[in-house]
Amino acid sequence: MNVLNDEILDEIRAYFPRYPNRRAVVLPALHVVNEHLGHVPFEAVVQIAELLGLAPAEVQDTLSFYGFFKQDAPAGRVRIWVCRSLSCSLRDSETLLEYLCQKLGIQPGETTPDGRVSLEYAECLGACDYAPAMLAGNVLWKNLTREKVDALLDGIGNREQGTRNRGTGERGEGTGNRGQATDDGSSTNGKNER
């Protein structure tokens, strides 16, 4: 069964000239599939392997190495990663993770029944200067507080009701730009940081 359409396959093929060999395209291909499907099912692993001229086990090996990729079911439309590195833990990230669990009614590694949010923990987001930190989609939330968690969840709810609310980090909405975030969570350039 083919799960990858021509658009996805063409997007993967676009990486061929940028890498020295097809094996090097495995990770970008996994990201492309994950972006489109919300996960990388085994059928997609087989198709990626065929496209790249590799054994499915070689693609699966790369996929299973990274905790980012889900394989069994699509992740929520917004994936929230709460950092639990030493810096973030010392600044109470575990309490904020528990707060998120309570608000969403799920535990880390789970997705809300409506498919809106997947909650996960990250070992490090590389934002130790701004601990505690959280990544929601493509948006880095710095100096995290309960109020910022509430703002994020309100924003996700508004998006679900059709209201545009910048910075919720839904898959594909991030611009990839990084700006300077203020302590209150607003961004000085309005892009991808809270």
Sequence and secondary structure as in RCSB ss.txt:
>XXXX:A:sequence
MNVLNDEILDEIRAYFPRYPNRRAVVLPALHVVNEHLGHVPFEAVVQIAELLGLAPAEVQDTLSFYGFFKQDAPA
GRVRIWVCRSLSCSLRDSETLLEYLCQKLGIQPGETTPDGRVSLEYAECLGACDYAPAMLAGNVLWKNLTREKVD
ALLDGIGNREQGTRNRGTGERGEGTGNRGQATDDGSSTNGKNER
>XXXX:A:secstr
     HHHHHHHHTTGGGSSSGGGGHHHHHHHHHHHHSS  HHHHHHHHHHHT  HHHHHHHHHH TT   SS  
 SEEEEEE SHHHHHTTHHHHHHHHHHHHT  TTEE TTSSEEEEEES  S GGG S EEETTEEE S  HHHHH
HHHHHHHHHHTT   TT   TT        B TTS BSSSSSB 
